[in-house]
């Protein structure tokens, strides 16, 4: 493209402003009879050097992706000392297998990588089973003599209404999760968070749900999602091993986040537990509590 100036003053003005000018701002008019011709014209804007550079960068990125996975899967660091050091120093931030590293460090994945997929499938089935059982319509599993007005602790209807209240408590926190991050504004993600926290509360009644658990769960979902998107992007360019594809299958975002969350909570539950007290099925503690020791 050629710019013609009428005088030196205009040329100097142009030189001062060119740094603020972006090639994407230029109105490029391409007359073509179809989309293929349009694509051809636009692609011609790239020089051979730029194309070669982009190709080289992609190759290096893919090679790095494969090497990082190989290091994890071959267990080049059997004692996890180096991996733990990288995690503590914050050097896993650029990793496209950050969620896998977390699962290795947490013991979600055992040392024997040959059983990873078997373990993974069992974990996913476990969550799916819990969610299905807790989502059943009380009309479908009603018992003789049980009805929506029953206040008996064993009543399915009583539990159903307690569950409904517990989910409402959880959702109040979930909708406030990292308000400045669009990822957590998506209905799909918010529903997944409610499901995970609800299943955890029902599977661990002595802990139930505590305010703040949603902020522990949120980064797990986000990092899992990022790793899954990195897989999809890489798979568009080169074939990826079946093991990687299954470990980072986007279909199981909710299931995998639940497994990691439960393992983390197992290590920090003492920070949430209140001794000698058991919360109600709706997530609240009984009022007017008096400890047997009087303290």
ABEGO torsion letter per residue (X at the ends): XBBBBABAAAAAAAAAAAAABBAAABBBBBBBABAAAAAAAAAAABBAAAAAAAAAAAAAAAAAAAAAAAAAAAGABAAGAAAAAAAAAGAAAABAAAAAAAAAAAGABBABAAAAAAAAAAAAAAAAAAAAAAABBAAAABBBGBBAABABAABAAAAAAAAAAAAAAAAAAAAABGAABAAAABAAAAAAAAAAAAAAAAABAAAEBBBGAAAAAAAAAAAAAAAAAAAAAAAAABBBBAAAAAAABAAAAAAAAAAAAAAAAAAAAAAABBBGBBBBAAGBBBBGBBBAAGX
